[in-house]
Amino acid sequence: MEIIKVEQGDYRKARSPDVLDSGGIGPCIVVGAIYGKKGYMSHEVSSLIDLRLDEMLRDLKKECRELRKLEIYIAGGGTDSREDTYINDGILDERVKILELIAEAGLSRAIKEIRWNKDRHNQTLVLLLSEHRAEYKMDSDEDLEDEDFEE
């Protein structure tokens, strides 16, 4: 088993028993998918939404013959109450854009769970392919370093 880190701006695929791990997600948005023994994960950097996700959605449409067996998980898109409205509105727009791209690909019904980040939180999305499940890990603001959310 290999743990495959999916860094910011990256898209990776894996097969069971490997694990896909997003690493820390704050304002970035991660889209993960499980289909059979395969896993897919796109870690979208806020300012570059859809570059890797488009590739992932094309792969899902091509490789997933029975869409009812596809499961999509979404995490991230965190806002920060200390930031100005312009920045937070941009993050909220990115959340909508991700959902629109998935809908345009005809895959909305495959969304199993969405966990948007809450104020000053960070999380990780892990796809455990051998167990055919996703796991969300949440870090509270006490666990975050000050430089993660500069004032």
N, CA, C and O atoms as a GROMACS GRO file, in nm:
protein
  604
    1MET      N    1   0.084  -0.118   0.000
    1MET     CA    2   0.000   0.000   0.000
    1MET      C    3   0.088   0.124   0.000
    1MET      O    4   0.186   0.134   0.074
    2GLU      N    5   0.051   0.219  -0.084
    2GLU     CA    6   0.122   0.346  -0.092
    2GLU      C    7   0.026   0.458  -0.057
    2GLU      O    8  -0.089   0.458  -0.102
    3ILE      N    9   0.071   0.553   0.023
    3ILE     CA   10  -0.007   0.672   0.052
    3ILE      C   11   0.037   0.779  -0.047
    3ILE      O   12   0.152   0.823  -0.045
    4ILE      N   13  -0.055   0.820  -0.133
    4ILE     CA   14  -0.024   0.916  -0.239
    4ILE      C   15  -0.077   1.052  -0.198
    4ILE      O   16  -0.198   1.072  -0.185
    5LYS      N   17   0.014   1.147  -0.177
    5LYS     CA   18  -0.023   1.284  -0.142
    5LYS      C   19  -0.064   1.358  -0.269
    5LYS      O   20   0.006   1.353  -0.370
    6VAL      N   21  -0.176   1.425  -0.262
    6VAL     CA   22  -0.224   1.505  -0.374
    6VAL      C   23  -0.206   1.651  -0.334
    6VAL      O   24  -0.285   1.707  -0.258
    7GLU      N   25  -0.100   1.710  -0.386
    7GLU     CA   26  -0.062   1.846  -0.348
    7GLU      C   27  -0.152   1.949  -0.416
    7GLU      O   28  -0.229   1.915  -0.506
    8GLN      N   29  -0.141   2.074  -0.373
    8GLN     CA   30  -0.218   2.183  -0.433
    8GLN      C   31  -0.193   2.189  -0.582
    8GLN      O   32  -0.079   2.182  -0.628
    9GLY      N   33  -0.301   2.203  -0.658
    9GLY     CA   34  -0.290   2.214  -0.804
    9GLY      C   35  -0.261   2.082  -0.872
    9GLY      O   36  -0.220   2.081  -0.988
   10ASP      N   37  -0.281   1.970  -0.802
   10ASP     CA   38  -0.246   1.839  -0.856
   10ASP      C   39  -0.371   1.752  -0.873
   10ASP      O   40  -0.472   1.773  -0.807
   11TYR      N   41  -0.361   1.656  -0.962
   11TYR     CA   42  -0.465   1.555  -0.982
   11TYR      C   43  -0.396   1.421  -0.991
   11TYR      O   44  -0.301   1.404  -1.068
   12ARG      N   45  -0.444   1.325  -0.912
   12ARG     CA   46  -0.382   1.193  -0.910
   12ARG      C   47  -0.490   1.085  -0.913
   12ARG      O   48  -0.603   1.106  -0.869
   13LYS      N   49  -0.451   0.970  -0.966
   13LYS     CA   50  -0.537   0.852  -0.966
   13LYS      C   51  -0.461   0.741  -0.895
   13LYS      O   52  -0.338   0.739  -0.892
   14ALA      N   53  -0.537   0.647  -0.837
   14ALA     CA   54  -0.475   0.535  -0.768
   14ALA      C   55  -0.569   0.415  -0.774
   14ALA      O   56  -0.686   0.426  -0.812
   15ARG      N   57  -0.514   0.302  -0.736
   15ARG     CA   58  -0.591   0.177  -0.732
   15ARG      C   59  -0.569   0.112  -0.596
   15ARG      O   60  -0.461   0.121  -0.538
   16SER      N   61  -0.673   0.045  -0.547
   16SER     CA   62  -0.665  -0.026  -0.419
   16SER      C   63  -0.547  -0.123  -0.423
   16SER      O   64  -0.528  -0.192  -0.523
   17PRO      N   65  -0.468  -0.129  -0.318
   17PRO     CA   66  -0.490  -0.085  -0.181
   17PRO      C   67  -0.433   0.053  -0.149
   17PRO      O   68  -0.427   0.091  -0.032
   18ASP      N   69  -0.391   0.129  -0.251
   18ASP     CA   70  -0.331   0.260  -0.224
   18ASP      C   71  -0.433   0.355  -0.162
   18ASP      O   72  -0.554   0.332  -0.166
   19VAL      N   73  -0.380   0.463  -0.105
   19VAL     CA   74  -0.460   0.565  -0.037
   19VAL      C   75  -0.428   0.699  -0.101
   19VAL      O   76  -0.312   0.731  -0.124
   20LEU      N   77  -0.532   0.778  -0.130
   20LEU     CA   78  -0.513   0.915  -0.178
   20LEU      C   79  -0.537   1.009  -0.060
   20LEU      O   80  -0.638   0.998   0.009
   21ASP      N   81  -0.443   1.102  -0.036
   21ASP     CA   82  -0.447   1.191   0.079
   21ASP      C   83  -0.428   1.335   0.030
   21ASP      O   84  -0.328   1.366  -0.034
   22SER      N   85  -0.525   1.421   0.062
   22SER     CA   86  -0.520   1.560   0.015
   22SER      C   87  -0.419   1.646   0.089
   22SER      O   88  -0.380   1.752   0.040
   23GLY      N   89  -0.376   1.601   0.208
   23GLY     CA   90  -0.299   1.691   0.292
   23GLY      C   91  -0.392   1.800   0.342
   23GLY      O   92  -0.513   1.791   0.323
   24GLY      N   93  -0.337   1.904   0.406
   24GLY     CA   94  -0.420   2.009   0.463
   24GLY      C   95  -0.495   2.090   0.360
   24GLY      O   96  -0.438   2.131   0.258
   25ILE      N   97  -0.623   2.114   0.387
   25ILE     CA   98  -0.708   2.193   0.298
   25ILE      C   99  -0.764   2.308   0.379
   25ILE      O  100  -0.830   2.286   0.481
   26GLY      N  101  -0.739   2.429   0.336
   26GLY     CA  102  -0.802   2.547   0.396
   26GLY      C  103  -0.898   2.605   0.295
   26GLY      O  104  -1.011   2.556   0.283
   27PRO      N  105  -0.857   2.708   0.221
   27PRO     CA  106  -0.945   2.764   0.119
   27PRO      C  107  -0.944   2.683  -0.011
   27PRO      O  108  -1.034   2.700  -0.094
   28CYS      N  109  -0.846   2.596  -0.031
   28CYS     CA  110  -0.846   2.509  -0.150
   28CYS      C  111  -0.970   2.420  -0.146
   28CYS      O  112  -1.032   2.403  -0.041
   29ILE      N  113  -1.005   2.364  -0.261
   29ILE     CA  114  -1.116   2.269  -0.266
   29ILE      C  115  -1.065   2.139  -0.325
   29ILE      O  116  -1.000   2.138  -0.430
   30VAL      N  117  -1.094   2.029  -0.255
   30VAL     CA  118  -1.053   1.896  -0.301
   30VAL      C  119  -1.177   1.818  -0.340
   30VAL      O  120  -1.276   1.813  -0.267
   31VAL      N  121  -1.170   1.756  -0.458
   31VAL     CA  122  -1.276   1.668  -0.505
   31VAL      C  123  -1.214   1.529  -0.517
   31VAL      O  124  -1.116   1.509  -0.589
   32GLY      N  125  -1.272   1.434  -0.446
   32GLY     CA  126  -1.226   1.296  -0.451
   32GLY      C  127  -1.338   1.209  -0.504
   32GLY      O  128  -1.456   1.240  -0.487
   33ALA      N  129  -1.302   1.100  -0.569
   33ALA     CA  130  -1.402   1.007  -0.621
   33ALA      C  131  -1.352   0.864  -0.605
   33ALA      O  132  -1.233   0.836  -0.616
   34ILE      N  133  -1.448   0.776  -0.579
   34ILE     CA  134  -1.418   0.633  -0.570
   34ILE      C  135  -1.512   0.562  -0.666
   34ILE      O  136  -1.633   0.584  -0.667
   35TYR      N  137  -1.452   0.475  -0.747
   35TYR     CA  138  -1.529   0.392  -0.840
   35TYR      C  139  -1.464   0.255  -0.840
   35TYR      O  140  -1.352   0.238  -0.890
   36GLY      N  141  -1.532   0.158  -0.786
   36GLY     CA  142  -1.475   0.024  -0.777
   36GLY      C  143  -1.347   0.028  -0.695
   36GLY      O  144  -1.348   0.073  -0.580
   37LYS      N  145  -1.239  -0.019  -0.753
   37LYS     CA  146  -1.110  -0.022  -0.683
   37LYS      C  147  -1.023   0.099  -0.717
   37LYS      O  148  -0.907   0.105  -0.676
   38LYS      N  149  -1.079   0.194  -0.792
   38LYS     CA  150  -1.003   0.311  -0.835
   38LYS      C  151  -1.041   0.434  -0.754
   38LYS      O  152  -1.155   0.449  -0.710
   39GLY      N  153  -0.944   0.522  -0.736
   39GLY     CA  154  -0.966   0.649  -0.670
   39GLY      C  155  -0.912   0.763  -0.754
   39GLY      O  156  -0.815   0.747  -0.828
   40TYR      N  157  -0.974   0.877  -0.742
   40TYR     CA  158  -0.938   0.997  -0.817
   40TYR      C  159  -0.941   1.114  -0.719
   40TYR      O  160  -1.031   1.122  -0.636
   41MET      N  161  -0.844   1.205  -0.729
   41MET     CA  162  -0.847   1.321  -0.641
   41MET      C  163  -0.784   1.441  -0.710
   41MET      O  164  -0.675   1.433  -0.767
   42SER      N  165  -0.856   1.552  -0.702
   42SER     CA  166  -0.811   1.680  -0.757
   42SER      C  167  -0.805   1.780  -0.643
   42SER      O  168  -0.904   1.801  -0.573
   43HIS      N  169  -0.690   1.844  -0.625
   43HIS     CA  170  -0.670   1.943  -0.518
   43HIS      C  171  -0.661   2.079  -0.587
   43HIS      O  172  -0.555   2.119  -0.636
   44GLU      N  173  -0.774   2.149  -0.589
   44GLU     CA  174  -0.786   2.274  -0.663
   44GLU      C  175  -0.740   2.393  -0.579
   44GLU      O  176  -0.794   2.418  -0.472
   45VAL      N  177  -0.641   2.465  -0.629
   45VAL     CA  178  -0.596   2.589  -0.564
   45VAL      C  179  -0.700   2.695  -0.595
   45VAL      O  180  -0.745   2.708  -0.709
   46SER      N  181  -0.738   2.771  -0.495
   46SER     CA  182  -0.848   2.866  -0.509
   46SER      C  183  -0.842   2.951  -0.635
   46SER      O  184  -0.943   2.967  -0.703
   47SER      N  185  -0.727   3.005  -0.668
   47SER     CA  186  -0.718   3.095  -0.783
   47SER      C  187  -0.712   3.019  -0.916
   47SER      O  188  -0.717   3.082  -1.022
   48LEU      N  189  -0.701   2.888  -0.912
   48LEU     CA  190  -0.687   2.811  -1.036
   48LEU      C  191  -0.796   2.706  -1.052
   48LEU      O  192  -0.775   2.603  -1.116
   49ILE      N  193  -0.914   2.732  -0.995
   49ILE     CA  194  -1.022   2.635  -0.998
   49ILE      C  195  -1.046   2.585  -1.140
   49ILE      O  196  -1.052   2.664  -1.234
   50ASP      N  197  -1.060   2.460  -1.152
   50ASP     CA  198  -1.103   2.382  -1.268
   50ASP      C  199  -0.991   2.332  -1.358
   50ASP      O  200  -1.019   2.254  -1.450
   51LEU      N  201  -0.866   2.372  -1.337
   51LEU     CA  202  -0.760   2.324  -1.425
   51LEU      C  203  -0.747   2.172  -1.420
   51LEU      O  204  -0.747   2.106  -1.524
   52ARG      N  205  -0.735   2.116  -1.303
   52ARG     CA  206  -0.720   1.971  -1.286
   52ARG      C  207  -0.855   1.902  -1.277
   52ARG      O  208  -0.869   1.786  -1.316
   53LEU      N  209  -0.955   1.972  -1.225
   53LEU     CA  210  -1.087   1.911  -1.211
   53LEU      C  211  -1.145   1.873  -1.346
   53LEU      O  212  -1.209   1.769  -1.358
   54ASP      N  213  -1.124   1.956  -1.448
   54ASP     CA  214  -1.173   1.922  -1.582
   54ASP      C  215  -1.117   1.788  -1.628
   54ASP      O  216  -1.189   1.705  -1.682
   55GLU      N  217  -0.987   1.769  -1.605
   55GLU     CA  218  -0.922   1.643  -1.644
   55GLU      C  219  -0.982   1.526  -1.565
   55GLU      O  220  -1.009   1.420  -1.622
   56MET      N  221  -1.003   1.545  -1.436
   56MET     CA  222  -1.061   1.440  -1.353
   56MET      C  223  -1.202   1.405  -1.400
   56MET      O  224  -1.236   1.287  -1.411
   57LEU      N  225  -1.284   1.506  -1.426
   57LEU     CA  226  -1.421   1.480  -1.469
   57LEU      C  227  -1.424   1.408  -1.603
   57LEU      O  228  -1.509   1.320  -1.624
   58ARG      N  229  -1.334   1.442  -1.694
   58ARG     CA  230  -1.325   1.368  -1.822
   58ARG      C  231  -1.291   1.222  -1.797
   58ARG      O  232  -1.350   1.133  -1.858
   59ASP      N  233  -1.195   1.197  -1.707
   59ASP     CA  234  -1.157   1.059  -1.675
   59ASP      C  235  -1.275   0.983  -1.615
   59ASP      O  236  -1.299   0.867  -1.651
   60LEU      N  237  -1.348   1.047  -1.525
   60LEU     CA  238  -1.462   0.980  -1.461
   60LEU      C  239  -1.568   0.943  -1.564
   60LEU      O  240  -1.621   0.832  -1.562
   61LYS      N  241  -1.598   1.035  -1.654
   61LYS     CA  242  -1.700   1.006  -1.757
   61LYS      C  243  -1.655   0.894  -1.850
   61LYS      O  244  -1.737   0.814  -1.896
   62LYS      N  245  -1.526   0.888  -1.877
   62LYS     CA  246  -1.472   0.787  -1.968
   62LYS      C  247  -1.456   0.650  -1.901
   62LYS      O  248  -1.484   0.548  -1.963
   63GLU      N  249  -1.411   0.649  -1.776
   63GLU     CA  250  -1.375   0.524  -1.709
   63GLU      C  251  -1.486   0.462  -1.624
   63GLU      O  252  -1.479   0.344  -1.592
   64CYS      N  253  -1.587   0.539  -1.588
   64CYS     CA  254  -1.693   0.489  -1.500
   64CYS      C  255  -1.815   0.451  -1.583
   64CYS      O  256  -1.895   0.536  -1.621
   65ARG      N  257  -1.827   0.323  -1.609
   65ARG     CA  258  -1.937   0.276  -1.694
   65ARG      C  259  -2.070   0.274  -1.622
   65ARG      O  260  -2.174   0.294  -1.685
   66GLU      N  261  -2.070   0.249  -1.492
   66GLU     CA  262  -2.193   0.247  -1.412
   66GLU      C  263  -2.189   0.363  -1.314
   66GLU      O  264  -2.138   0.350  -1.203
   67LEU      N  265  -2.242   0.476  -1.357
   67LEU     CA  266  -2.232   0.598  -1.276
   67LEU      C  267  -2.299   0.584  -1.140
   67LEU      O  268  -2.264   0.657  -1.047
   68ARG      N  269  -2.395   0.493  -1.126
   68ARG     CA  270  -2.460   0.475  -0.995
   68ARG      C  271  -2.362   0.419  -0.892
   68ARG      O  272  -2.390   0.425  -0.772
   69LYS      N  273  -2.249   0.364  -0.937
   69LYS     CA  274  -2.148   0.311  -0.844
   69LYS      C  275  -2.038   0.412  -0.813
   69LYS      O  276  -1.947   0.385  -0.734
   70LEU      N  277  -2.046   0.529  -0.875
   70LEU     CA  278  -1.948   0.635  -0.852
   70LEU      C  279  -1.987   0.716  -0.728
   70LEU      O  280  -2.103   0.750  -0.708
   71GLU      N  281  -1.886   0.745  -0.644
   71GLU     CA  282  -1.907   0.827  -0.525
   71GLU      C  283  -1.810   0.944  -0.528
   71GLU      O  284  -1.689   0.926  -0.544
   72ILE      N  285  -1.864   1.065  -0.514
   72ILE     CA  286  -1.782   1.186  -0.515
   72ILE      C  287  -1.789   1.251  -0.377
   72ILE      O  288  -1.895   1.262  -0.316
   73TYR      N  289  -1.672   1.294  -0.330
   73TYR     CA  290  -1.658   1.360  -0.200
   73TYR      C  291  -1.590   1.495  -0.222
   73TYR      O  292  -1.498   1.506  -0.302
   74ILE      N  293  -1.637   1.596  -0.151
   74ILE     CA  294  -1.582   1.731  -0.167
   74ILE      C  295  -1.546   1.786  -0.029
   74ILE      O  296  -1.618   1.765   0.068
   75ALA      N  297  -1.432   1.856  -0.022
   75ALA     CA  298  -1.386   1.914   0.104
   75ALA      C  299  -1.317   2.047   0.077
   75ALA      O  300  -1.271   2.073  -0.034
   76GLY      N  301  -1.310   2.131   0.180
   76GLY     CA  302  -1.233   2.254   0.172
   76GLY      C  303  -1.319   2.377   0.152
   76GLY      O  304  -1.431   2.384   0.203
   77GLY      N  305  -1.266   2.473   0.076
   77GLY     CA  306  -1.340   2.596   0.049
   77GLY      C  307  -1.363   2.679   0.173
   77GLY      O  308  -1.469   2.740   0.190
   78GLY      N  309  -1.262   2.681   0.261
   78GLY     CA  310  -1.278   2.750   0.388
   78GLY      C  311  -1.274   2.901   0.376
   78GLY      O  312  -1.198   2.957   0.297
   79THR      N  313  -1.356   2.966   0.455
   79THR     CA  314  -1.357   3.112   0.465
   79THR      C  315  -1.296   3.150   0.600
   79THR      O  316  -1.273   3.064   0.685
   80ASP      N  317  -1.270   3.278   0.618
   80ASP     CA  318  -1.211   3.327   0.742
   80ASP      C  319  -1.279   3.458   0.779
   80ASP      O  320  -1.275   3.554   0.702
   81SER      N  321  -1.341   3.462   0.895
   81SER     CA  322  -1.414   3.582   0.936
   81SER      C  323  -1.324   3.704   0.950
   81SER      O  324  -1.373   3.817   0.953
   82ARG      N  325  -1.194   3.683   0.960
   82ARG     CA  326  -1.102   3.797   0.972
   82ARG      C  327  -1.068   3.857   0.836
   82ARG      O  328  -1.013   3.966   0.829
   83GLU      N  329  -1.102   3.786   0.729
   83GLU     CA  330  -1.074   3.835   0.594
   83GLU      C  331  -1.186   3.930   0.551
   83GLU      O  332  -1.295   3.928   0.607
   84ASP      N  333  -1.156   4.011   0.450
   84ASP     CA  334  -1.260   4.100   0.402
   84ASP      C  335  -1.362   4.024   0.317
   84ASP      O  336  -1.337   3.912   0.273
   85THR      N  337  -1.474   4.084   0.295
   85THR     CA  338  -1.584   4.021   0.222
   85THR      C  339  -1.542   3.979   0.082
   85THR      O  340  -1.586   3.874   0.034
   86TYR      N  341  -1.460   4.058   0.016
   86TYR     CA  342  -1.418   4.028  -0.121
   86TYR      C  343  -1.352   3.890  -0.129
   86TYR      O  344  -1.383   3.811  -0.218
   87ILE      N  345  -1.262   3.861  -0.037
   87ILE     CA  346  -1.191   3.732  -0.038
   87ILE      C  347  -1.289   3.619  -0.010
   87ILE      O  348  -1.289   3.518  -0.082
   88ASN      N  349  -1.372   3.633   0.092
   88ASN     CA  350  -1.467   3.528   0.126
   88ASN      C  351  -1.570   3.508   0.015
   88ASN      O  352  -1.609   3.394  -0.012
   89ASP      N  353  -1.616   3.616  -0.048
   89ASP     CA  354  -1.709   3.601  -0.160
   89ASP      C  355  -1.645   3.522  -0.273
   89ASP      O  356  -1.712   3.443  -0.340
   90GLY      N  357  -1.516   3.542  -0.295
   90GLY     CA  358  -1.445   3.467  -0.399
   90GLY      C  359  -1.443   3.318  -0.368
   90GLY      O  360  -1.460   3.236  -0.458
   91ILE      N  361  -1.421   3.284  -0.243
   91ILE     CA  362  -1.420   3.143  -0.203
   91ILE      C  363  -1.559   3.082  -0.219
   91ILE      O  364  -1.572   2.969  -0.266
   92LEU      N  365  -1.662   3.157  -0.182
   92LEU     CA  366  -1.798   3.107  -0.199
   92LEU      C  367  -1.831   3.088  -0.347
   92LEU      O  368  -1.898   2.992  -0.384
   93ASP      N  369  -1.783   3.180  -0.433
   93ASP     CA  370  -1.802   3.164  -0.578
   93ASP      C  371  -1.732   3.038  -0.628
   93ASP      O  372  -1.784   2.969  -0.716
   94GLU      N  373  -1.615   3.008  -0.572
   94GLU     CA  374  -1.542   2.888  -0.613
   94GLU      C  375  -1.616   2.761  -0.572
   94GLU      O  376  -1.614   2.662  -0.646
   95ARG      N  377  -1.681   2.763  -0.456
   95ARG     CA  378  -1.762   2.648  -0.416
   95ARG      C  379  -1.871   2.622  -0.520
   95ARG      O  380  -1.893   2.508  -0.562
   96VAL      N  381  -1.939   2.730  -0.561
   96VAL     CA  382  -2.046   2.718  -0.661
   96VAL      C  383  -1.989   2.668  -0.792
   96VAL      O  384  -2.050   2.583  -0.858
   97LYS      N  385  -1.874   2.720  -0.832
   97LYS     CA  386  -1.813   2.681  -0.960
   97LYS      C  387  -1.781   2.531  -0.962
   97LYS      O  388  -1.805   2.464  -1.062
   98ILE      N  389  -1.728   2.479  -0.852
   98ILE     CA  390  -1.698   2.336  -0.844
   98ILE      C  391  -1.825   2.255  -0.866
   98ILE      O  392  -1.826   2.160  -0.944
   99LEU      N  393  -1.932   2.292  -0.797
   99LEU     CA  394  -2.059   2.220  -0.810
   99LEU      C  395  -2.116   2.231  -0.951
   99LEU      O  396  -2.173   2.136  -1.003
  100GLU      N  397  -2.100   2.348  -1.013
  100GLU     CA  398  -2.147   2.367  -1.150
  100GLU      C  399  -2.070   2.278  -1.248
  100GLU      O  400  -2.130   2.219  -1.338
  101LEU      N  401  -1.938   2.269  -1.231
  101LEU     CA  402  -1.858   2.185  -1.319
  101LEU      C  403  -1.898   2.037  -1.308
  101LEU      O  404  -1.906   1.966  -1.408
  102ILE      N  405  -1.924   1.993  -1.187
  102ILE     CA  406  -1.967   1.855  -1.166
  102ILE      C  407  -2.105   1.834  -1.229
  102ILE      O  408  -2.130   1.729  -1.289
  103ALA      N  409  -2.194   1.932  -1.216
  103ALA     CA  410  -2.327   1.923  -1.276
  103ALA      C  411  -2.319   1.920  -1.428
  103ALA      O  412  -2.387   1.842  -1.493
  104GLU      N  413  -2.235   2.007  -1.485
  104GLU     CA  414  -2.219   2.011  -1.630
  104GLU      C  415  -2.167   1.879  -1.686
  104GLU      O  416  -2.197   1.843  -1.799
  105ALA      N  417  -2.089   1.808  -1.605
  105ALA     CA  418  -2.037   1.677  -1.646
  105ALA      C  419  -2.142   1.568  -1.629
  105ALA      O  420  -2.119   1.453  -1.667
  106GLY      N  421  -2.257   1.603  -1.571
  106GLY     CA  422  -2.363   1.506  -1.550
  106GLY      C  423  -2.338   1.412  -1.433
  106GLY      O  424  -2.388   1.300  -1.430
  107LEU      N  425  -2.259   1.459  -1.336
  107LEU     CA  426  -2.218   1.371  -1.225
  107LEU      C  427  -2.271   1.416  -1.088
  107LEU      O  428  -2.226   1.365  -0.985
  108SER      N  429  -2.364   1.509  -1.085
  108SER     CA  430  -2.416   1.560  -0.957
  108SER      C  431  -2.473   1.451  -0.868
  108SER      O  432  -2.456   1.455  -0.746
  109ARG      N  433  -2.540   1.354  -0.928
  109ARG     CA  434  -2.602   1.247  -0.848
  109ARG      C  435  -2.498   1.161  -0.776
  109ARG      O  436  -2.532   1.090  -0.682
  110ALA      N  437  -2.374   1.168  -0.821
  110ALA     CA  438  -2.268   1.087  -0.760
  110ALA      C  439  -2.211   1.151  -0.633
  110ALA      O  440  -2.135   1.088  -0.560
  111ILE      N  441  -2.248   1.277  -0.607
  111ILE     CA  442  -2.195   1.344  -0.488
  111ILE      C  443  -2.253   1.277  -0.364
  111ILE      O  444  -2.374   1.280  -0.341
  112LYS      N  445  -2.165   1.216  -0.287
  112LYS     CA  446  -2.207   1.145  -0.166
  112LYS      C  447  -2.200   1.235  -0.042
  112LYS      O  448  -2.285   1.227   0.046
  113GLU      N  449  -2.095   1.320  -0.037
  113GLU     CA  450  -2.080   1.406   0.081
  113GLU      C  451  -1.998   1.529   0.047
  113GLU      O  452  -1.901   1.523  -0.029
  114ILE      N  453  -2.039   1.642   0.106
  114ILE     CA  454  -1.965   1.768   0.095
  114ILE      C  455  -1.942   1.819   0.236
  114ILE      O  456  -2.035   1.827   0.316
  115ARG      N  457  -1.819   1.852   0.265
  115ARG     CA  458  -1.786   1.914   0.394
  115ARG      C  459  -1.705   2.040   0.368
  115ARG      O  460  -1.582   2.035   0.356
  116TRP      N  461  -1.775   2.152   0.360
  116TRP     CA  462  -1.706   2.279   0.344
  116TRP      C  463  -1.638   2.313   0.476
  116TRP      O  464  -1.692   2.287   0.583
  117ASN      N  465  -1.520   2.372   0.466
  117ASN     CA  466  -1.450   2.416   0.587
  117ASN      C  467  -1.527   2.526   0.655
  117ASN      O  468  -1.588   2.611   0.590
  118LYS      N  469  -1.523   2.524   0.786
  118LYS     CA  470  -1.581   2.633   0.865
  118LYS      C  471  -1.472   2.733   0.898
  118LYS      O  472  -1.354   2.709   0.874
  119ASP      N  473  -1.513   2.845   0.952
  119ASP     CA  474  -1.422   2.954   0.986
  119ASP      C  475  -1.299   2.904   1.062
  119ASP      O  476  -1.310   2.835   1.164
  120ARG      N  477  -1.181   2.939   1.010
  120ARG     CA  478  -1.052   2.909   1.072
  120ARG      C  479  -1.029   2.761   1.100
  120ARG      O  480  -0.966   2.725   1.199
  121HIS      N  481  -1.078   2.678   1.015
  121HIS     CA  482  -1.053   2.535   1.028
  121HIS      C  483  -0.980   2.485   0.904
  121HIS      O  484  -0.981   2.547   0.798
  122ASN      N  485  -0.918   2.374   0.922
  122ASN     CA  486  -0.842   2.309   0.816
  122ASN      C  487  -0.883   2.162   0.820
  122ASN      O  488  -0.908   2.108   0.928
  123GLN      N  489  -0.889   2.097   0.706
  123GLN     CA  490  -0.925   1.957   0.706
  123GLN      C  491  -0.845   1.880   0.603
  123GLN      O  492  -0.772   1.938   0.523
  124THR      N  493  -0.860   1.750   0.606
  124THR     CA  494  -0.793   1.660   0.513
  124THR      C  495  -0.897   1.562   0.461
  124THR      O  496  -0.984   1.516   0.536
  125LEU      N  497  -0.890   1.530   0.332
  125LEU     CA  498  -0.974   1.426   0.274
  125LEU      C  499  -0.884   1.309   0.237
  125LEU      O  500  -0.783   1.326   0.168
  126VAL      N  501  -0.921   1.191   0.283
  126VAL     CA  502  -0.843   1.070   0.256
  126VAL      C  503  -0.937   0.968   0.192
  126VAL      O  504  -1.045   0.940   0.244
  127LEU      N  505  -0.894   0.912   0.079
  127LEU     CA  506  -0.970   0.804   0.014
  127LEU      C  507  -0.901   0.672   0.044
  127LEU      O  508  -0.790   0.647  -0.003
  128LEU      N  509  -0.967   0.589   0.124
  128LEU     CA  510  -0.916   0.458   0.162
  128LEU      C  511  -0.974   0.356   0.064
  128LEU      O  512  -1.082   0.301   0.086
  129LEU      N  513  -0.902   0.332  -0.044
  129LEU     CA  514  -0.957   0.255  -0.156
  129LEU      C  515  -0.980   0.109  -0.121
  129LEU      O  516  -1.075   0.049  -0.172
  130SER      N  517  -0.898   0.050  -0.036
  130SER     CA  518  -0.918  -0.091   0.001
  130SER      C  519  -1.045  -0.109   0.083
  130SER      O  520  -1.103  -0.217   0.085
  131GLU      N  521  -1.088  -0.002   0.151
  131GLU     CA  522  -1.211  -0.006   0.231
  131GLU      C  523  -1.328   0.059   0.159
  131GLU      O  524  -1.440   0.062   0.211
  132HIS      N  525  -1.303   0.110   0.040
  132HIS     CA  526  -1.404   0.176  -0.042
  132HIS      C  527  -1.478   0.284   0.038
  132HIS      O  528  -1.601   0.284   0.045
  133ARG      N  529  -1.399   0.375   0.099
  133ARG     CA  530  -1.462   0.482   0.176
  133ARG      C  531  -1.372   0.605   0.182
  133ARG      O  532  -1.251   0.599   0.158
  134ALA      N  533  -1.436   0.716   0.214
  134ALA     CA  534  -1.365   0.843   0.233
  134ALA      C  535  -1.366   0.877   0.381
  134ALA      O  536  -1.458   0.842   0.454
  135GLU      N  537  -1.262   0.945   0.422
  135GLU     CA  538  -1.251   0.989   0.561
  135GLU      C  539  -1.213   1.136   0.562
  135GLU      O  540  -1.119   1.178   0.495
  136TYR      N  541  -1.288   1.214   0.639
  136TYR     CA  542  -1.258   1.356   0.659
  136TYR      C  543  -1.195   1.371   0.796
  136TYR      O  544  -1.244   1.318   0.895
  137LYS      N  545  -1.085   1.445   0.801
  137LYS     CA  546  -1.021   1.475   0.928
  137LYS      C  547  -1.023   1.625   0.946
  137LYS      O  548  -0.977   1.698   0.858
  138MET      N  549  -1.075   1.673   1.058
  138MET     CA  550  -1.088   1.816   1.084
  138MET      C  551  -0.988   1.859   1.190
  138MET      O  552  -0.973   1.793   1.293
  139ASP      N  553  -0.920   1.971   1.164
  139ASP     CA  554  -0.831   2.033   1.262
  139ASP      C  555  -0.898   2.160   1.311
  139ASP      O  556  -0.952   2.236   1.231
  140SER      N  557  -0.895   2.184   1.439
  140SER     CA  558  -0.953   2.307   1.492
  140SER      C  559  -0.852   2.421   1.479
  140SER      O  560  -0.736   2.399   1.447
  141ASP      N  561  -0.898   2.543   1.504
  141ASP     CA  562  -0.810   2.658   1.492
  141ASP      C  563  -0.696   2.654   1.592
  141ASP      O  564  -0.594   2.719   1.570
  142GLU      N  565  -0.708   2.580   1.702
  142GLU     CA  566  -0.596   2.569   1.795
  142GLU      C  567  -0.480   2.491   1.733
  142GLU      O  568  -0.364   2.510   1.770
  143ASP      N  569  -0.512   2.402   1.638
  143ASP     CA  570  -0.410   2.321   1.575
  143ASP      C  571  -0.338   2.393   1.462
  143ASP      O  572  -0.233   2.348   1.415
  144LEU      N  573  -0.395   2.504   1.417
  144LEU     CA  574  -0.337   2.575   1.303
  144LEU      C  575  -0.226   2.667   1.349
  144LEU      O  576  -0.229   2.723   1.459
  145GLU      N  577  -0.128   2.682   1.263
  145GLU     CA  578  -0.021   2.776   1.291
  145GLU      C  579  -0.066   2.914   1.247
  145GLU      O  580  -0.149   2.926   1.157
  146ASP      N  581  -0.014   3.019   1.309
  146ASP     CA  582  -0.055   3.154   1.276
  146ASP      C  583  -0.034   3.190   1.130
  146ASP      O  584  -0.114   3.266   1.074
  147GLU      N  585   0.070   3.137   1.066
  147GLU     CA  586   0.095   3.173   0.928
  147GLU      C  587  -0.004   3.110   0.831
  147GLU      O  588  -0.011   3.152   0.716
  148ASP      N  589  -0.081   3.010   0.876
  148ASP     CA  590  -0.182   2.952   0.788
  148ASP      C  591  -0.291   3.051   0.754
  148ASP      O  592  -0.344   3.050   0.642
  149PHE      N  593  -0.326   3.138   0.848
  149PHE     CA  594  -0.426   3.241   0.829
  149PHE      C  595  -0.368   3.370   0.884
  149PHE      O  596  -0.387   3.403   1.001
  150GLU      N  597  -0.297   3.442   0.799
  150GLU     CA  598  -0.234   3.565   0.845
  150GLU      C  599  -0.338   3.672   0.873
  150GLU      O  600  -0.440   3.681   0.804
  151GLU      N  601  -0.312   3.751   0.975
  151GLU     CA  602  -0.406   3.860   1.008
  151GLU      C  603  -0.366   3.985   0.934
  151GLU      O  604  -0.431   4.088   0.947
   0.00000   0.00000   0.00000
